[in-house]
Every structure is written in structure tokens, then in C-alpha cells.
Amino acid sequence: MTNSSFRQALLQRRVTIGTWLQINDPTAAEVLANAGYEWIAIDIEHTDIDIVSLTALLRGMYGRGAAPIARVSTNDTIEIRRALDVGAAGVLVPFVSTADQARRAVAAARYPPQGVRGFSFCRANNWGIDFSSEARSANDNVAVVIMIESKEGVENIKAIVAVDGLDAVFIGPYDLSGSYGIPGQIQAPVVRDACRRVIQACQRGNKSVGLLVVRPTPEAVRQALEDGFTLICVGIDTVFLDEGARAARALTLSTLEQLSGQSG
């Protein structure tokens, strides 16, 4: 999926399937990008990934079909600019709770006159070789997704969705549960109701809406789709590694016990 096709999928509210990257190593990026996902969210907020390692991760993903989306650490103009300059197809901006905060995120990702992104020779335009074409097309191709992770964000969702240039909304259910005073209880009625309010506002505002399904069981994925989510993020690389390693060990121990029982 190219940068432009990812944003077009958001604007058309088509279902896309992505995953979440936390491991700060290009090999992990290569493996996930080769797995067939349409997009990959690179988590800068909760990991040791910085701008240098983000660049290396993007190089690992390059040409492998998945659109790289930088989950920046904060709604900061310079951080958003730098993530896009090194080649991210879009940004996922955490903890947006008001329309003004959403407008600031959009402005940081757009070149003038739509925004305040600075022009430069950078990796995104092949160090100036494609400066003119990238400057003309970037505002149409770069995706801006904001995260709703608080009770305040839910209360302001109608105004947030109305922000011009915002392409999608992504719910952070764990932070949302914490905002309601029940951290980790993402299936609690109050959290489910908050998610429904966000989904309904996005549907009325013709915006894509996304969710991270941390452990993608058939039931969890079905629920996300039936709830109306279109930006479906399934699994996390660290969880894939942990669960795969534990499953392999458990399988080996079980087989060993079976063989020991037969020999006894």
C-alpha cells in the first residue's frame, strides 16, 4: 500500500488491516512488512524509538508493501514534521482531546497554505531530487490520524471529527478505561459506550475509525468489525513474540510428557 492509497482508504472508509510495532530493530520491521499488512503503526510514544531508529525502521520496511504510520510521542509540530520528513506515510497523534488539538496536529502535517510543515531537502523527497513533486502531492498523500484516549476526547468528539483535514480517529481503549477510573477494563459498559459514541460520531462525520486489537482472537476481531471499526490494527510484535515463544515451549513440553508416558 502506497502513502496515497492508505490515505484514500481512510477517506473512503474502507477496511484496512494493520499491526503495531514496538521492537526497535529493522529486522522486526522487515518481518512485519513482509507479512502482508497494509499498514504498520510504529510506536514512538511508549518505546525507545527515536528519530534515528525510526529512519532505520522505515528503511527496513521500504518497498515491502506496508504503509508506515508513525505513532508520535506527543502532539508536537516539530516531532510530526520530522517523522514525515524521514518518510512516514502518516502520523498517529496520541491523546487528542479537543478540536484545537486536532487542528494543531493537522497543521503540523500539511505544507502551507493548509498548514505549517516546513519545506526542506529530506528523505521524503529523496534529498531534494523530488522536491517539487513531493511538495505538490504531500498534502494529498499524508494521513493524519488522531487518538481519542480520554473522557474529555469523547465529550468533544463531534467537534474533533469536524476538523478539516483530519482523516481518521483511533481509539486507545486502555487509556480510555483509565480516564474513566477503571484501567484495563476495556469491556466495561462505560468504556464500550464511550467507544460507541466515537464510532457514531465518525460515521456521521464520514471519518474512518480505528482500534488496536491487542490479542486478535476471532471473537475480538468480529466484535471490532461489527462495532463499525474500519482501521483494524491486529496484534503487537512484542505480544506476537511472547505468545509464539510460550506456545512453542508449551508444545514441546506437552510432547515430551506424552513420549515419557509412552515409554513408561
Buried (B, 14 or more C-beta within 10 A) or exposed (E): BEBBBBBBBBBEBEEBBBBBBBBBBBEBBBBBBEBEBBBBBBBBBEBEBEEEBBBBBBBBBBEBBBBBBBBBBEBBBEBBBBBBBBBBBBBBBBBBBBBEBBBBBBBBBBBEEEBBBBEEEBBBBEEEEEBEEBBEBBBEBBBBBBBBBBBBBBBBBBEBBBBEBBBBBBBBBBBBBBBBEEEEBBEBEBBBEBBEBBBBBBBEBEBBBBBBBBEBEEEBBEBBBEBBBBBBBBBBBBBBEEEEEEEEEEEEEEEEEEEEEEEE
